[in-house]
Amino acid sequence: MTHHVVILIVEDDTGHFALVQKNLWRSAVHNEILHFPDGQALLDFFFNPEAEPRVAPDASYLILLDIRLPKVDGVEVLRRLKADGELAWIPVIMLTTTDDPAEVRRCHELGCSFYIPKPTDYNAFMDCVENLGRLLSLEEVKVPRLSTPTGAPQHRQARLT
């Protein structure tokens, strides 16, 4: 059984967001993509039931998270998500300009799935995101559902399309 995976991109630079979205689509990733301009907006999405857009029940999410964000930085967002029993299952890919080895280690210790430094060169950045899209479009990529009736993550096949 497959179900829809929503990609959440947390990026304050609208130009970077547009490039990521465009290159994911060019790589055959046609999932719904939601943009969050700062860390607090993503935290509100998950922790504030009045926030818009709202978390869909029994949905799967994958997060592309920048580190340098206004309001709440990406490391703190990662820490809060991974501290929550249900949200900790969501794959988080750090996609950021920061390539400091200590920061990479810190994000992995907090539970990020992958850490991808954004190249500063425009073409290299586009290639990087296109390669990420190719990886995400593979049938073998599985993403757990956010919730089930028992509250445990559901590991049915969820495919990025």
Secondary structure as UniProt FT lines:
FT   STRAND          4..10
FT   HELIX           14..26
FT   TURN            27..28
FT   STRAND          33..36
FT   HELIX           39..47
FT   TURN            49..50
FT   TURN            57..58
FT   STRAND          60..65
FT   HELIX           74..83
FT   TURN            85..86
FT   HELIX           87..89
FT   STRAND          92..96
FT   HELIX           101..110
FT   STRAND          114..117
FT   HELIX           122..136
FT   TURN            139..140
FT   TURN            149..150
//
